Amino acid sequence: MKPMFHPDDLASMDPLVLMKNLDHVRMTSRRLSYVLQQQVHLYTPEANRLREEIDTYVEAERQIEGEMSRRAIRA
């Protein structure tokens, strides 16, 4: 899976931008999860695509949380 953010980009982000990006990836992954749950009738390739997209956002959330932790920033 390709990371959404490059580590150098995360390291150079302003703390406020980090928090806004964290909010964005959290909301997006939850929205996609909701779509997946509501559309259980989706055929397998579409459901798999949604799962991969959710995984990408969850990984981006981990990246941002890791950077915030490294800088001791609290959300």
PQR file with spaces between the fields and no chain letter, atoms N, CA, C, O and H, PARSE charges and radii, in Angstrom:
ATOM       1  N    MET     1       0.836   -1.165    0.000 -0.4000 1.5000
ATOM       2  CA   MET     1       0.000    0.000    0.000 -0.0000 2.0000
ATOM       3  C    MET     1       0.892    1.242    0.000  0.5500 1.7000
ATOM       4  O    MET     1       1.852    1.332    0.765 -0.5500 1.4000
ATOM       5  N    LYS     2       0.560    2.190   -0.865 -0.4000 1.5000
ATOM       6  CA   LYS     2       1.329    3.430   -0.965 -0.0000 2.0000
ATOM       7  C    LYS     2       0.873    4.394    0.126  0.5500 1.7000
ATOM       8  O    LYS     2      -0.321    4.663    0.254 -0.5500 1.4000
ATOM       9  H    LYS     2      -0.220    2.117   -1.486  0.4000 1.0000
ATOM      10  N    PRO     3       1.825    4.920    0.921 -0.5600 1.5000
ATOM      11  CA   PRO     3       1.434    5.855    1.982  0.2800 2.0000
ATOM      12  C    PRO     3       0.837    7.138    1.393  0.5500 1.7000
ATOM      13  O    PRO     3       1.234    7.584    0.317 -0.5500 1.4000
ATOM      14  N    MET     4      -0.106    7.709    2.106 -0.4000 1.5000
ATOM      15  CA   MET     4      -0.759    8.929    1.638 -0.0000 2.0000
ATOM      16  C    MET     4       0.166   10.142    1.791  0.5500 1.7000
ATOM      17  O    MET     4       0.118   11.070    0.983 -0.5500 1.4000
ATOM      18  H    MET     4      -0.428    7.347    2.980  0.4000 1.0000
ATOM      19  N    PHE     5       1.002   10.129    2.824 -0.4000 1.5000
ATOM      20  CA   PHE     5       1.890   11.249    3.098 -0.0000 2.0000
ATOM      21  C    PHE     5       3.337   10.776    3.115  0.5500 1.7000
ATOM      22  O    PHE     5       3.638    9.689    3.608 -0.5500 1.4000
ATOM      23  H    PHE     5       1.042    9.376    3.480  0.4000 1.0000
ATOM      24  N    HIS     6       4.218   11.587    2.580 -0.4000 1.5000
ATOM      25  CA   HIS     6       5.650   11.310    2.676 -0.0000 2.0000
ATOM      26  C    HIS     6       6.096   11.765    4.066  0.5500 1.7000
ATOM      27  O    HIS     6       5.653   12.815    4.530 -0.5500 1.4000
ATOM      28  H    HIS     6       3.974   12.470    2.179  0.4000 1.0000
ATOM      29  N    PRO     7       6.959   11.006    4.741 -0.5600 1.5000
ATOM      30  CA   PRO     7       7.391   11.381    6.096  0.2800 2.0000
ATOM      31  C    PRO     7       7.976   12.796    6.178  0.5500 1.7000
ATOM      32  O    PRO     7       7.762   13.495    7.168 -0.5500 1.4000
ATOM      33  N    ASP     8       8.708   13.218    5.153 -0.4000 1.5000
ATOM      34  CA   ASP     8       9.270   14.578    5.170 -0.0000 2.0000
ATOM      35  C    ASP     8       8.178   15.635    5.109  0.5500 1.7000
ATOM      36  O    ASP     8       8.290   16.694    5.727 -0.5500 1.4000
ATOM      37  H    ASP     8       8.882   12.651    4.348  0.4000 1.0000
ATOM      38  N    ASP     9       7.107   15.337    4.351 -0.4000 1.5000
ATOM      39  CA   ASP     9       5.988   16.273    4.276 -0.0000 2.0000
ATOM      40  C    ASP     9       5.300   16.396    5.633  0.5500 1.7000
ATOM      41  O    ASP     9       4.946   17.491    6.068 -0.5500 1.4000
ATOM      42  H    ASP     9       7.016   14.477    3.849  0.4000 1.0000
ATOM      43  N    LEU    10       5.120   15.262    6.286 -0.4000 1.5000
ATOM      44  CA   LEU    10       4.502   15.294    7.618 -0.0000 2.0000
ATOM      45  C    LEU    10       5.367   16.071    8.604  0.5500 1.7000
ATOM      46  O    LEU    10       4.861   16.856    9.405 -0.5500 1.4000
ATOM      47  H    LEU    10       5.408   14.372    5.932  0.4000 1.0000
ATOM      48  N    ALA    11       6.665   15.846    8.537 -0.4000 1.5000
ATOM      49  CA   ALA    11       7.578   16.513    9.467 -0.0000 2.0000
ATOM      50  C    ALA    11       7.573   18.029    9.285  0.5500 1.7000
ATOM      51  O    ALA    11       7.840   18.769   10.232 -0.5500 1.4000
ATOM      52  H    ALA    11       7.077   15.208    7.886  0.4000 1.0000
ATOM      53  N    SER    12       7.272   18.492    8.079 -0.4000 1.5000
ATOM      54  CA   SER    12       7.304   19.931    7.816 -0.0000 2.0000
ATOM      55  C    SER    12       5.955   20.616    8.008  0.5500 1.7000
ATOM      56  O    SER    12       5.860   21.838    7.901 -0.5500 1.4000
ATOM      57  H    SER    12       7.056   17.891    7.309  0.4000 1.0000
ATOM      58  N    MET    13       4.910   19.838    8.291 -0.4000 1.5000
ATOM      59  CA   MET    13       3.573   20.426    8.443 -0.0000 2.0000
ATOM      60  C    MET    13       3.438   21.172    9.757  0.5500 1.7000
ATOM      61  O    MET    13       3.980   20.769   10.785 -0.5500 1.4000
ATOM      62  H    MET    13       4.987   18.845    8.378  0.4000 1.0000
ATOM      63  N    ASP    14       2.708   22.260    9.695 -0.4000 1.5000
ATOM      64  CA   ASP    14       2.342   23.028   10.875 -0.0000 2.0000
ATOM      65  C    ASP    14       1.443   22.146   11.751  0.5500 1.7000
ATOM      66  O    ASP    14       0.670   21.354   11.212 -0.5500 1.4000
ATOM      67  H    ASP    14       2.267   22.588    8.859  0.4000 1.0000
ATOM      68  N    PRO    15       1.518   22.256   13.062 -0.5600 1.5000
ATOM      69  CA   PRO    15       0.676   21.426   13.939  0.2800 2.0000
ATOM      70  C    PRO    15      -0.828   21.540   13.642  0.5500 1.7000
ATOM      71  O    PRO    15      -1.553   20.548   13.717 -0.5500 1.4000
ATOM      72  N    LEU    16      -1.289   22.739   13.308 -0.4000 1.5000
ATOM      73  CA   LEU    16      -2.704   22.916   12.993 -0.0000 2.0000
ATOM      74  C    LEU    16      -3.077   22.150   11.732  0.5500 1.7000
ATOM      75  O    LEU    16      -4.151   21.552   11.661 -0.5500 1.4000
ATOM      76  H    LEU    16      -0.701   23.545   13.247  0.4000 1.0000
ATOM      77  N    VAL    17      -2.199   22.165   10.739 -0.4000 1.5000
ATOM      78  CA   VAL    17      -2.440   21.434    9.498 -0.0000 2.0000
ATOM      79  C    VAL    17      -2.448   19.929    9.772  0.5500 1.7000
ATOM      80  O    VAL    17      -3.261   19.196    9.208 -0.5500 1.4000
ATOM      81  H    VAL    17      -1.326   22.651   10.797  0.4000 1.0000
ATOM      82  N    LEU    18      -1.546   19.473   10.635 -0.4000 1.5000
ATOM      83  CA   LEU    18      -1.532   18.054   11.015 -0.0000 2.0000
ATOM      84  C    LEU    18      -2.870   17.650   11.623  0.5500 1.7000
ATOM      85  O    LEU    18      -3.432   16.615   11.266 -0.5500 1.4000
ATOM      86  H    LEU    18      -0.885   20.068   11.093  0.4000 1.0000
ATOM      87  N    MET    19      -3.378   18.470   12.541 -0.4000 1.5000
ATOM      88  CA   MET    19      -4.643   18.144   13.202 -0.0000 2.0000
ATOM      89  C    MET    19      -5.803   18.164   12.209  0.5500 1.7000
ATOM      90  O    MET    19      -6.695   17.319   12.283 -0.5500 1.4000
ATOM      91  H    MET    19      -2.921   19.311   12.831  0.4000 1.0000
ATOM      92  N    LYS    20      -5.799   19.119   11.284 -0.4000 1.5000
ATOM      93  CA   LYS    20      -6.860   19.166   10.275 -0.0000 2.0000
ATOM      94  C    LYS    20      -6.785   17.950    9.355  0.5500 1.7000
ATOM      95  O    LYS    20      -7.816   17.377    9.002 -0.5500 1.4000
ATOM      96  H    LYS    20      -5.075   19.806   11.224  0.4000 1.0000
ATOM      97  N    ASN    21      -5.581   17.554    8.968 -0.4000 1.5000
ATOM      98  CA   ASN    21      -5.420   16.362    8.138 -0.0000 2.0000
ATOM      99  C    ASN    21      -5.865   15.113    8.884  0.5500 1.7000
ATOM     100  O    ASN    21      -6.476   14.221    8.295 -0.5500 1.4000
ATOM     101  H    ASN    21      -4.743   18.019    9.256  0.4000 1.0000
ATOM     102  N    LEU    22      -5.563   15.047   10.174 -0.4000 1.5000
ATOM     103  CA   LEU    22      -5.989   13.910   10.981 -0.0000 2.0000
ATOM     104  C    LEU    22      -7.515   13.836   11.016  0.5500 1.7000
ATOM     105  O    LEU    22      -8.091   12.761   10.852 -0.5500 1.4000
ATOM     106  H    LEU    22      -5.067   15.772   10.652  0.4000 1.0000
ATOM     107  N    ASP    23      -8.161   14.973   11.230 -0.4000 1.5000
ATOM     108  CA   ASP    23      -9.628   14.994   11.217 -0.0000 2.0000
ATOM     109  C    ASP    23     -10.163   14.521    9.873  0.5500 1.7000
ATOM     110  O    ASP    23     -11.115   13.744    9.813 -0.5500 1.4000
ATOM     111  H    ASP    23      -7.693   15.847   11.364  0.4000 1.0000
ATOM     112  N    HIS    24      -9.545   14.995    8.798 -0.4000 1.5000
ATOM     113  CA   HIS    24     -10.002   14.629    7.454 -0.0000 2.0000
ATOM     114  C    HIS    24      -9.892   13.124    7.207  0.5500 1.7000
ATOM     115  O    HIS    24     -10.848   12.504    6.741 -0.5500 1.4000
ATOM     116  H    HIS    24      -8.771   15.627    8.847  0.4000 1.0000
ATOM     117  N    VAL    25      -8.740   12.536    7.513 -0.4000 1.5000
ATOM     118  CA   VAL    25      -8.574   11.107    7.235 -0.0000 2.0000
ATOM     119  C    VAL    25      -9.475   10.261    8.132  0.5500 1.7000
ATOM     120  O    VAL    25      -9.965    9.215    7.707 -0.5500 1.4000
ATOM     121  H    VAL    25      -7.963   13.040    7.891  0.4000 1.0000
ATOM     122  N    ARG    26      -9.697   10.703    9.364 -0.4000 1.5000
ATOM     123  CA   ARG    26     -10.607    9.971   10.250 -0.0000 2.0000
ATOM     124  C    ARG    26     -12.033   10.006    9.719  0.5500 1.7000
ATOM     125  O    ARG    26     -12.704    8.976    9.652 -0.5500 1.4000
ATOM     126  H    ARG    26      -9.299   11.553    9.710  0.4000 1.0000
ATOM     127  N    MET    27     -12.491   11.196    9.341 -0.4000 1.5000
ATOM     128  CA   MET    27     -13.864   11.314    8.839 -0.0000 2.0000
ATOM     129  C    MET    27     -14.043   10.527    7.538  0.5500 1.7000
ATOM     130  O    MET    27     -15.066    9.874    7.333 -0.5500 1.4000
ATOM     131  H    MET    27     -11.945   12.032    9.395  0.4000 1.0000
ATOM     132  N    THR    28     -13.049   10.597    6.673 -0.4000 1.5000
ATOM     133  CA   THR    28     -13.161    9.906    5.390 -0.0000 2.0000
ATOM     134  C    THR    28     -13.174    8.396    5.570  0.5500 1.7000
ATOM     135  O    THR    28     -13.985    7.710    4.948 -0.5500 1.4000
ATOM     136  H    THR    28     -12.218   11.128    6.839  0.4000 1.0000
ATOM     137  N    SER    29     -12.290    7.863    6.410 -0.4000 1.5000
ATOM     138  CA   SER    29     -12.268    6.414    6.604 -0.0000 2.0000
ATOM     139  C    SER    29     -13.566    5.928    7.244  0.5500 1.7000
ATOM     140  O    SER    29     -14.059    4.852    6.906 -0.5500 1.4000
ATOM     141  H    SER    29     -11.630    8.420    6.916  0.4000 1.0000
ATOM     142  N    ARG    30     -14.119    6.710    8.161 -0.4000 1.5000
ATOM     143  CA   ARG    30     -15.375    6.319    8.783 -0.0000 2.0000
ATOM     144  C    ARG    30     -16.539    6.400    7.795  0.5500 1.7000
ATOM     145  O    ARG    30     -17.424    5.543    7.801 -0.5500 1.4000
ATOM     146  H    ARG    30     -13.719    7.584    8.436  0.4000 1.0000
ATOM     147  N    ARG    31     -16.535    7.429    6.951 -0.4000 1.5000
ATOM     148  CA   ARG    31     -17.585    7.557    5.937 -0.0000 2.0000
ATOM     149  C    ARG    31     -17.533    6.383    4.971  0.5500 1.7000
ATOM     150  O    ARG    31     -18.566    5.802    4.638 -0.5500 1.4000
ATOM     151  H    ARG    31     -15.816    8.124    6.947  0.4000 1.0000
ATOM     152  N    LEU    32     -16.332    6.032    4.520 -0.4000 1.5000
ATOM     153  CA   LEU    32     -16.195    4.905    3.597 -0.0000 2.0000
ATOM     154  C    LEU    32     -16.609    3.594    4.264  0.5500 1.7000
ATOM     155  O    LEU    32     -17.218    2.735    3.627 -0.5500 1.4000
ATOM     156  H    LEU    32     -15.492    6.504    4.791  0.4000 1.0000
ATOM     157  N    SER    33     -16.281    3.443    5.541 -0.4000 1.5000
ATOM     158  CA   SER    33     -16.698    2.242    6.276 -0.0000 2.0000
ATOM     159  C    SER    33     -18.216    2.163    6.348  0.5500 1.7000
ATOM     160  O    SER    33     -18.802    1.089    6.207 -0.5500 1.4000
ATOM     161  H    SER    33     -15.786    4.140    6.059  0.4000 1.0000
ATOM     162  N    TYR    34     -18.840    3.302    6.566 -0.4000 1.5000
ATOM     163  CA   TYR    34     -20.304    3.339    6.616 -0.0000 2.0000
ATOM     164  C    TYR    34     -20.892    2.951    5.267  0.5500 1.7000
ATOM     165  O    TYR    34     -21.846    2.176    5.204 -0.5500 1.4000
ATOM     166  H    TYR    34     -18.365    4.174    6.680  0.4000 1.0000
ATOM     167  N    VAL    35     -20.329    3.484    4.191 -0.4000 1.5000
ATOM     168  CA   VAL    35     -20.797    3.143    2.846 -0.0000 2.0000
ATOM     169  C    VAL    35     -20.676    1.644    2.621  0.5500 1.7000
ATOM     170  O    VAL    35     -21.597    1.008    2.109 -0.5500 1.4000
ATOM     171  H    VAL    35     -19.554    4.114    4.242  0.4000 1.0000
ATOM     172  N    LEU    36     -19.534    1.084    3.007 -0.4000 1.5000
ATOM     173  CA   LEU    36     -19.313   -0.347    2.829 -0.0000 2.0000
ATOM     174  C    LEU    36     -20.333   -1.162    3.625  0.5500 1.7000
ATOM     175  O    LEU    36     -20.850   -2.163    3.129 -0.5500 1.4000
ATOM     176  H    LEU    36     -18.785    1.601    3.423  0.4000 1.0000
ATOM     177  N    GLN    37     -20.621   -0.740    4.849 -0.4000 1.5000
ATOM     178  CA   GLN    37     -21.585   -1.465    5.678 -0.0000 2.0000
ATOM     179  C    GLN    37     -22.995   -1.390    5.100  0.5500 1.7000
ATOM     180  O    GLN    37     -23.741   -2.368    5.153 -0.5500 1.4000
ATOM     181  H    GLN    37     -20.201    0.073    5.252  0.4000 1.0000
ATOM     182  N    GLN    38     -23.360   -0.236    4.551 -0.4000 1.5000
ATOM     183  CA   GLN    38     -24.716   -0.045    4.031 -0.0000 2.0000
ATOM     184  C    GLN    38     -24.928   -0.715    2.680  0.5500 1.7000
ATOM     185  O    GLN    38     -26.059   -1.009    2.295 -0.5500 1.4000
ATOM     186  H    GLN    38     -22.754    0.558    4.508  0.4000 1.0000
ATOM     187  N    GLN    39     -23.847   -0.951    1.972 -0.4000 1.5000
ATOM     188  CA   GLN    39     -23.972   -1.501    0.626 -0.0000 2.0000
ATOM     189  C    GLN    39     -23.364   -2.894    0.552  0.5500 1.7000
ATOM     190  O    GLN    39     -22.479   -3.162   -0.261 -0.5500 1.4000
ATOM     191  H    GLN    39     -22.927   -0.712    2.284  0.4000 1.0000
ATOM     192  N    VAL    40     -23.853   -3.769    1.414 -0.4000 1.5000
ATOM     193  CA   VAL    40     -23.344   -5.132    1.456 -0.0000 2.0000
ATOM     194  C    VAL    40     -23.617   -5.887    0.163  0.5500 1.7000
ATOM     195  O    VAL    40     -23.048   -6.951   -0.082 -0.5500 1.4000
ATOM     196  H    VAL    40     -24.572   -3.551    2.074  0.4000 1.0000
ATOM     197  N    HIS    41     -24.499   -5.318   -0.663 -0.4000 1.5000
ATOM     198  CA   HIS    41     -24.817   -5.961   -1.933 -0.0000 2.0000
ATOM     199  C    HIS    41     -23.747   -5.701   -3.002  0.5500 1.7000
ATOM     200  O    HIS    41     -23.807   -6.268   -4.093 -0.5500 1.4000
ATOM     201  H    HIS    41     -24.961   -4.454   -0.463  0.4000 1.0000
ATOM     202  N    LEU    42     -22.774   -4.845   -2.686 -0.4000 1.5000
ATOM     203  CA   LEU    42     -21.732   -4.538   -3.670 -0.0000 2.0000
ATOM     204  C    LEU    42     -21.038   -5.803   -4.134  0.5500 1.7000
ATOM     205  O    LEU    42     -20.771   -6.708   -3.344 -0.5500 1.4000
ATOM     206  H    LEU    42     -22.725   -4.385   -1.800  0.4000 1.0000
ATOM     207  N    TYR    43     -20.756   -5.852   -5.397 -0.4000 1.5000
ATOM     208  CA   TYR    43     -20.022   -7.012   -5.895 -0.0000 2.0000
ATOM     209  C    TYR    43     -18.579   -6.944   -5.391  0.5500 1.7000
ATOM     210  O    TYR    43     -18.080   -5.868   -5.062 -0.5500 1.4000
ATOM     211  H    TYR    43     -20.973   -5.116   -6.038  0.4000 1.0000
ATOM     212  N    THR    44     -17.942   -8.054   -5.335 -0.4000 1.5000
ATOM     213  CA   THR    44     -16.651   -8.203   -4.667 -0.0000 2.0000
ATOM     214  C    THR    44     -15.577   -7.198   -5.100  0.5500 1.7000
ATOM     215  O    THR    44     -14.935   -6.619   -4.224 -0.5500 1.4000
ATOM     216  H    THR    44     -18.348   -8.928   -5.603  0.4000 1.0000
ATOM     217  N    PRO    45     -15.343   -6.956   -6.388 -0.5600 1.5000
ATOM     218  CA   PRO    45     -14.286   -6.000   -6.745  0.2800 2.0000
ATOM     219  C    PRO    45     -14.531   -4.597   -6.180  0.5500 1.7000
ATOM     220  O    PRO    45     -13.589   -3.936   -5.741 -0.5500 1.4000
ATOM     221  N    GLU    46     -15.780   -4.139   -6.187 -0.4000 1.5000
ATOM     222  CA   GLU    46     -16.082   -2.811   -5.649 -0.0000 2.0000
ATOM     223  C    GLU    46     -15.892   -2.792   -4.132  0.5500 1.7000
ATOM     224  O    GLU    46     -15.348   -1.828   -3.592 -0.5500 1.4000
ATOM     225  H    GLU    46     -16.545   -4.675   -6.544  0.4000 1.0000
ATOM     226  N    ALA    47     -16.323   -3.820   -3.455 -0.4000 1.5000
ATOM     227  CA   ALA    47     -16.145   -3.904   -2.003 -0.0000 2.0000
ATOM     228  C    ALA    47     -14.654   -3.948   -1.658  0.5500 1.7000
ATOM     229  O    ALA    47     -14.216   -3.309   -0.702 -0.5500 1.4000
ATOM     230  H    ALA    47     -16.765   -4.603   -3.893  0.4000 1.0000
ATOM     231  N    ASN    48     -13.886   -4.695   -2.432 -0.4000 1.5000
ATOM     232  CA   ASN    48     -12.443   -4.759   -2.187 -0.0000 2.0000
ATOM     233  C    ASN    48     -11.781   -3.414   -2.416  0.5500 1.7000
ATOM     234  O    ASN    48     -10.864   -3.043   -1.683 -0.5500 1.4000
ATOM     235  H    ASN    48     -14.242   -5.214   -3.209  0.4000 1.0000
ATOM     236  N    ARG    49     -12.236   -2.670   -3.431 -0.4000 1.5000
ATOM     237  CA   ARG    49     -11.684   -1.344   -3.694 -0.0000 2.0000
ATOM     238  C    ARG    49     -11.969   -0.417   -2.517  0.5500 1.7000
ATOM     239  O    ARG    49     -11.096    0.340   -2.093 -0.5500 1.4000
ATOM     240  H    ARG    49     -12.981   -2.971   -4.027  0.4000 1.0000
ATOM     241  N    LEU    50     -13.196   -0.477   -1.988 -0.4000 1.5000
ATOM     242  CA   LEU    50     -13.534    0.336   -0.824 -0.0000 2.0000
ATOM     243  C    LEU    50     -12.684   -0.039    0.380  0.5500 1.7000
ATOM     244  O    LEU    50     -12.217    0.841    1.104 -0.5500 1.4000
ATOM     245  H    LEU    50     -13.905   -1.092   -2.333  0.4000 1.0000
ATOM     246  N    ARG    51     -12.478   -1.325    0.602 -0.4000 1.5000
ATOM     247  CA   ARG    51     -11.644   -1.774    1.729 -0.0000 2.0000
ATOM     248  C    ARG    51     -10.210   -1.256    1.590  0.5500 1.7000
ATOM     249  O    ARG    51      -9.601   -0.827    2.570 -0.5500 1.4000
ATOM     250  H    ARG    51     -12.857   -2.040    0.014  0.4000 1.0000
ATOM     251  N    GLU    52      -9.683   -1.299    0.375 -0.4000 1.5000
ATOM     252  CA   GLU    52      -8.321   -0.799    0.151 -0.0000 2.0000
ATOM     253  C    GLU    52      -8.246    0.701    0.399  0.5500 1.7000
ATOM     254  O    GLU    52      -7.273    1.192    0.970 -0.5500 1.4000
ATOM     255  H    GLU    52     -10.178   -1.647   -0.421  0.4000 1.0000
ATOM     256  N    GLU    53      -9.275    1.429   -0.030 -0.4000 1.5000
ATOM     257  CA   GLU    53      -9.296    2.871    0.195 -0.0000 2.0000
ATOM     258  C    GLU    53      -9.383    3.174    1.692  0.5500 1.7000
ATOM     259  O    GLU    53      -8.710    4.080    2.183 -0.5500 1.4000
ATOM     260  H    GLU    53     -10.066    1.030   -0.494  0.4000 1.0000
ATOM     261  N    ILE    54     -10.207    2.419    2.412 -0.4000 1.5000
ATOM     262  CA   ILE    54     -10.314    2.588    3.868 -0.0000 2.0000
ATOM     263  C    ILE    54      -8.961    2.313    4.515  0.5500 1.7000
ATOM     264  O    ILE    54      -8.524    3.067    5.384 -0.5500 1.4000
ATOM     265  H    ILE    54     -10.754    1.683    2.013  0.4000 1.0000
ATOM     266  N    ASP    55      -8.297    1.238    4.097 -0.4000 1.5000
ATOM     267  CA   ASP    55      -6.981    0.916    4.648 -0.0000 2.0000
ATOM     268  C    ASP    55      -5.979    2.040    4.417  0.5500 1.7000
ATOM     269  O    ASP    55      -5.148    2.325    5.280 -0.5500 1.4000
ATOM     270  H    ASP    55      -8.653    0.625    3.391  0.4000 1.0000
ATOM     271  N    THR    56      -6.058    2.679    3.251 -0.4000 1.5000
ATOM     272  CA   THR    56      -5.159    3.797    2.947 -0.0000 2.0000
ATOM     273  C    THR    56      -5.376    4.946    3.923  0.5500 1.7000
ATOM     274  O    THR    56      -4.417    5.535    4.422 -0.5500 1.4000
ATOM     275  H    THR    56      -6.733    2.447    2.550  0.4000 1.0000
ATOM     276  N    TYR    57      -6.640    5.262    4.193 -0.4000 1.5000
ATOM     277  CA   TYR    57      -6.934    6.353    5.125 -0.0000 2.0000
ATOM     278  C    TYR    57      -6.573    5.991    6.560  0.5500 1.7000
ATOM     279  O    TYR    57      -6.112    6.845    7.318 -0.5500 1.4000
ATOM     280  H    TYR    57      -7.419    4.784    3.788  0.4000 1.0000
ATOM     281  N    VAL    58      -6.776    4.751    6.933 -0.4000 1.5000
ATOM     282  CA   VAL    58      -6.401    4.313    8.287 -0.0000 2.0000
ATOM     283  C    VAL    58      -4.884    4.396    8.457  0.5500 1.7000
ATOM     284  O    VAL    58      -4.395    4.806    9.510 -0.5500 1.4000
ATOM     285  H    VAL    58      -7.150    4.057    6.318  0.4000 1.0000
ATOM     286  N    GLU    59      -4.148    4.008    7.428 -0.4000 1.5000
ATOM     287  CA   GLU    59      -2.686    4.106    7.489 -0.0000 2.0000
ATOM     288  C    GLU    59      -2.248    5.570    7.563  0.5500 1.7000
ATOM     289  O    GLU    59      -1.303    5.896    8.283 -0.5500 1.4000
ATOM     290  H    GLU    59      -4.545    3.675    6.573  0.4000 1.0000
ATOM     291  N    ALA    60      -2.925    6.453    6.828 -0.4000 1.5000
ATOM     292  CA   ALA    60      -2.608    7.882    6.896 -0.0000 2.0000
ATOM     293  C    ALA    60      -2.875    8.407    8.306  0.5500 1.7000
ATOM     294  O    ALA    60      -2.114    9.229    8.816 -0.5500 1.4000
ATOM     295  H    ALA    60      -3.692    6.188    6.243  0.4000 1.0000
ATOM     296  N    GLU    61      -3.942    7.939    8.932 -0.4000 1.5000
ATOM     297  CA   GLU    61      -4.240    8.324   10.309 -0.0000 2.0000
ATOM     298  C    GLU    61      -3.100    7.905   11.234  0.5500 1.7000
ATOM     299  O    GLU    61      -2.685    8.673   12.101 -0.5500 1.4000
ATOM     300  H    GLU    61      -4.560    7.271    8.517  0.4000 1.0000
ATOM     301  N    ARG    62      -2.600    6.700   11.050 -0.4000 1.5000
ATOM     302  CA   ARG    62      -1.471    6.227   11.871 -0.0000 2.0000
ATOM     303  C    ARG    62      -0.218    7.072   11.637  0.5500 1.7000
ATOM     304  O    ARG    62       0.510    7.394   12.576 -0.5500 1.4000
ATOM     305  H    ARG    62      -2.937    6.075   10.345  0.4000 1.0000
ATOM     306  N    GLN    63       0.024    7.427   10.371 -0.4000 1.5000
ATOM     307  CA   GLN    63       1.189    8.254   10.056 -0.0000 2.0000
ATOM     308  C    GLN    63       1.105    9.601   10.775  0.5500 1.7000
ATOM     309  O    GLN    63       2.069   10.046   11.398 -0.5500 1.4000
ATOM     310  H    GLN    63      -0.567    7.165    9.608  0.4000 1.0000
ATOM     311  N    ILE    64      -0.060   10.242   10.678 -0.4000 1.5000
ATOM     312  CA   ILE    64      -0.228   11.561   11.296 -0.0000 2.0000
ATOM     313  C    ILE    64      -0.141   11.455   12.808  0.5500 1.7000
ATOM     314  O    ILE    64       0.512   12.279   13.449 -0.5500 1.4000
ATOM     315  H    ILE    64      -0.843    9.881   10.171  0.4000 1.0000
ATOM     316  N    GLU    65      -0.790   10.451   13.386 -0.4000 1.5000
ATOM     317  CA   GLU    65      -0.715   10.272   14.839 -0.0000 2.0000
ATOM     318  C    GLU    65       0.721   10.037   15.290  0.5500 1.7000
ATOM     319  O    GLU    65       1.134   10.533   16.338 -0.5500 1.4000
ATOM     320  H    GLU    65      -1.320    9.781   12.866  0.4000 1.0000
ATOM     321  N    GLY    66       1.480    9.285   14.506 -0.4000 1.5000
ATOM     322  CA   GLY    66       2.881    9.044   14.827 -0.0000 2.0000
ATOM     323  C    GLY    66       3.691   10.325   14.810  0.5500 1.7000
ATOM     324  O    GLY    66       4.523   10.551   15.689 -0.5500 1.4000
ATOM     325  H    GLY    66       1.145    8.881   13.655  0.4000 1.0000
ATOM     326  N    GLU    67       3.455   11.158   13.823 -0.4000 1.5000
ATOM     327  CA   GLU    67       4.162   12.440   13.732 -0.0000 2.0000
ATOM     328  C    GLU    67       3.769   13.353   14.890  0.5500 1.7000
ATOM     329  O    GLU    67       4.617   14.024   15.477 -0.5500 1.4000
ATOM     330  H    GLU    67       2.780   10.975   13.108  0.4000 1.0000
ATOM     331  N    MET    68       2.472   13.373   15.215 -0.4000 1.5000
ATOM     332  CA   MET    68       2.034   14.209   16.331 -0.0000 2.0000
ATOM     333  C    MET    68       2.629   13.714   17.636  0.5500 1.7000
ATOM     334  O    MET    68       3.006   14.514   18.492 -0.5500 1.4000
ATOM     335  H    MET    68       1.783   12.828   14.738  0.4000 1.0000
ATOM     336  N    SER    69       2.715   12.414   17.792 -0.4000 1.5000
ATOM     337  CA   SER    69       3.321   11.832   18.986 -0.0000 2.0000
ATOM     338  C    SER    69       4.804   12.188   19.058  0.5500 1.7000
ATOM     339  O    SER    69       5.325   12.527   20.120 -0.5500 1.4000
ATOM     340  H    SER    69       2.409   11.764   17.097  0.4000 1.0000
ATOM     341  N    ARG    70       5.467   12.103   17.916 -0.4000 1.5000
ATOM     342  CA   ARG    70       6.890   12.425   17.874 -0.0000 2.0000
ATOM     343  C    ARG    70       7.131   13.866   18.318  0.5500 1.7000
ATOM     344  O    ARG    70       8.129   14.163   18.976 -0.5500 1.4000
ATOM     345  H    ARG    70       5.044   11.827   17.053  0.4000 1.0000
ATOM     346  N    ARG    71       6.217   14.748   17.956 -0.4000 1.5000
ATOM     347  CA   ARG    71       6.350   16.161   18.328 -0.0000 2.0000
ATOM     348  C    ARG    71       5.660   16.486   19.647  0.5500 1.7000
ATOM     349  O    ARG    71       5.704   17.630   20.100 -0.5500 1.4000
ATOM     350  H    ARG    71       5.407   14.507   17.422  0.4000 1.0000
ATOM     351  N    ALA    72       5.034   15.513   20.260 -0.4000 1.5000
ATOM     352  CA   ALA    72       4.304   15.691   21.523 -0.0000 2.0000
ATOM     353  C    ALA    72       3.173   16.708   21.363  0.5500 1.7000
ATOM     354  O    ALA    72       2.978   17.577   22.213 -0.5500 1.4000
ATOM     355  H    ALA    72       4.998   14.584   19.892  0.4000 1.0000
ATOM     356  N    ILE    73       2.430   16.582   20.254 -0.4000 1.5000
ATOM     357  CA   ILE    73       1.266   17.441   19.995 -0.0000 2.0000
ATOM     358  C    ILE    73       0.033   16.652   20.404  0.5500 1.7000
ATOM     359  O    ILE    73      -0.127   15.486   20.045 -0.5500 1.4000
ATOM     360  H    ILE    73       2.589   15.876   19.564  0.4000 1.0000
ATOM     361  N    ARG    74      -0.833   17.311   21.164 -0.4000 1.5000
ATOM     362  CA   ARG    74      -2.078   16.668   21.575 -0.0000 2.0000
ATOM     363  C    ARG    74      -3.225   17.208   20.750  0.5500 1.7000
ATOM     364  O    ARG    74      -3.339   18.415   20.537 -0.5500 1.4000
ATOM     365  H    ARG    74      -0.703   18.259   21.456  0.4000 1.0000
ATOM     366  N    ALA    75      -4.076   16.305   20.287 -0.4000 1.5000
ATOM     367  CA   ALA    75      -5.227   16.724   19.467 -0.0000 2.0000
ATOM     368  C    ALA    75      -6.361   17.176   20.327  0.5500 1.7000
ATOM     369  O    ALA    75      -7.410   17.564   19.812 -0.5500 1.4000
ATOM     370  H    ALA    75      -3.983   15.325   20.460  0.4000 1.0000
